[in-house]
Amino acid sequence: MLHTLAPAPGSRRNRKRVARGSSAGGGTTGGRGYKGQQSRVGKGRKFGFEGGQTPLLRRQPKLGGFRSPRRTTYEIITLEVLEAKLDAGSYDVAALRQARVVRTKNPVKVLARGEVKKKFTLTVDAASKGAIEAMKKAGGSIQLSHC
């Protein structure tokens, strides 16, 4: 029954009441040791306090670098993705979106990671030199549309 429930014998102990006299077992210094900042009343220190040394947060640079407000964020597609997901043919950005190769509305850039053997004619916003050369070697081409 619920009224007979009790913790197992020896599983619960009363806490030790420190600084209540020597006979109580935690007298004199009350477990704080002798002298020093830790032994004093109100010893709590601020989070991140490093003993008077300039704290880590204040040693860090105040401003986190610079990002141009006019930067262009491209969606990247690689040659290996084109090879794996598309058949040979002519594609522009809208066709790539429809084929789910491109998922965002950002301008598209082709990078030369992987190999391409199919003949593609791509019209994209940007491409690396390596991607253009690899596409020419496979018999295709990349036209850049200036956004």
C-alpha positions as CSV (number, residue, x, y, z in Angstrom):
1,M,0.0,0.0,0.0
2,L,1.1,3.6,-0.6
3,H,1.2,4.5,3.1
4,T,3.7,1.8,3.8
5,L,6.3,3.0,1.3
6,A,9.7,4.0,2.8
7,P,13.2,4.4,1.4
8,A,15.5,1.5,1.7
9,P,17.4,1.4,5.0
10,G,20.7,3.4,4.8
11,S,19.8,5.1,1.5
12,R,19.0,8.4,3.1
13,R,21.3,10.4,5.4
14,N,20.9,13.8,7.0
15,R,23.2,16.5,5.6
16,K,26.2,17.5,7.6
17,R,25.6,20.8,9.3
18,V,29.0,22.5,9.0
19,A,30.2,25.4,11.2
20,R,28.0,24.5,14.1
21,G,30.8,23.8,16.6
22,S,33.6,21.3,17.0
23,S,31.5,18.6,18.6
24,A,29.2,18.6,15.5
25,G,32.2,17.5,13.4
26,G,32.5,20.5,11.0
27,G,33.6,23.2,13.4
28,T,36.3,25.9,13.3
29,T,36.8,26.6,9.6
30,G,33.6,24.9,8.5
31,G,35.2,23.0,5.7
32,R,36.6,26.2,4.0
33,G,40.2,25.8,5.0
34,Y,42.4,28.7,6.3
35,K,42.5,32.2,4.9
36,G,42.1,33.3,1.3
37,Q,39.3,34.4,-0.9
38,Q,37.5,31.1,-0.8
39,S,37.3,31.2,3.0
40,R,35.5,34.6,3.2
41,V,31.9,35.4,3.5
42,G,30.5,36.6,0.2
43,K,33.2,34.9,-1.7
44,G,31.1,34.5,-4.9
45,R,32.9,35.8,-8.0
46,K,31.6,36.9,-11.3
47,F,31.3,34.3,-14.1
48,G,34.5,34.4,-16.1
49,F,36.6,36.1,-13.3
50,E,40.2,35.1,-13.7
51,G,41.8,36.3,-10.5
52,G,42.4,39.9,-11.8
53,Q,43.9,38.8,-15.1
54,T,42.1,40.4,-18.1
55,P,39.3,37.9,-18.7
56,L,39.1,35.9,-21.9
57,L,36.0,37.7,-23.1
58,R,37.8,41.1,-22.8
59,R,40.9,39.7,-24.5
60,Q,39.0,38.9,-27.7
61,P,38.8,41.4,-30.5
62,K,35.9,43.8,-30.0
63,L,34.5,43.6,-33.5
64,G,34.2,40.4,-35.5
65,G,35.8,41.3,-38.8
66,F,34.2,42.6,-41.9
67,R,31.6,41.3,-44.4
68,S,30.8,43.3,-47.4
69,P,27.1,44.3,-47.6
70,R,27.3,43.9,-51.4
71,R,28.7,40.4,-51.4
72,T,27.1,37.9,-53.7
73,T,26.1,34.5,-52.2
74,Y,26.1,31.8,-54.8
75,E,24.4,28.5,-54.8
76,I,27.1,26.0,-55.7
77,I,26.7,23.1,-58.0
78,T,29.6,20.8,-58.9
79,L,30.3,18.8,-62.1
80,E,29.9,15.5,-60.2
81,V,26.3,16.5,-59.3
82,L,25.5,17.5,-62.9
83,E,26.9,14.2,-64.1
84,A,24.9,12.1,-61.5
85,K,21.6,13.9,-61.6
86,L,21.1,15.2,-65.2
87,D,21.0,13.8,-68.7
88,A,23.1,15.4,-71.4
89,G,21.4,18.5,-72.9
90,S,20.9,22.2,-72.5
91,Y,20.0,23.8,-69.1
92,D,19.5,27.2,-67.8
93,V,19.0,28.2,-64.1
94,A,15.2,27.7,-64.4
95,A,15.7,24.2,-65.8
96,L,18.2,23.4,-63.0
97,R,15.6,24.5,-60.4
98,Q,12.9,22.3,-62.1
99,A,15.3,19.3,-62.0
100,R,15.9,20.1,-58.3
101,V,19.6,20.5,-58.7
102,V,19.3,24.1,-57.6
103,R,17.1,24.7,-54.5
104,T,17.4,28.4,-53.6
105,K,16.8,31.6,-55.4
106,N,20.5,32.7,-55.2
107,P,22.6,33.0,-58.3
108,V,24.2,29.7,-59.4
109,K,27.9,29.0,-59.7
110,V,29.4,25.8,-61.2
111,L,32.6,24.5,-59.6
112,A,35.0,21.9,-61.1
113,R,34.7,19.2,-58.5
114,G,34.5,15.7,-60.0
115,E,34.5,14.8,-63.7
116,V,31.9,15.3,-66.4
117,K,31.6,13.0,-69.5
118,K,28.1,14.1,-70.8
119,K,27.7,17.0,-73.2
120,F,26.0,19.8,-71.3
121,T,25.2,23.3,-72.4
122,L,24.7,25.4,-69.3
123,T,23.6,29.0,-68.9
124,V,24.5,30.0,-65.3
125,D,25.5,33.1,-63.3
126,A,29.1,32.2,-62.7
127,A,31.6,29.3,-63.2
128,S,35.2,28.6,-62.2
129,K,37.9,28.3,-64.9
130,G,38.4,24.7,-64.1
131,A,34.7,24.0,-64.6
132,I,34.6,25.8,-68.0
133,E,37.7,23.8,-69.2
134,A,36.3,20.5,-68.0
135,M,33.0,21.2,-69.7
136,K,34.8,22.1,-73.0
137,K,36.9,18.9,-72.8
138,A,33.6,16.9,-72.5
139,G,32.3,18.7,-75.6
140,G,29.9,21.0,-73.8
141,S,29.9,24.6,-72.9
142,I,29.1,27.1,-70.1
143,Q,27.6,30.5,-71.0
144,L,27.6,33.1,-68.2
145,S,24.5,35.2,-67.8
146,H,25.3,38.4,-66.0
147,C,22.8,38.9,-63.2
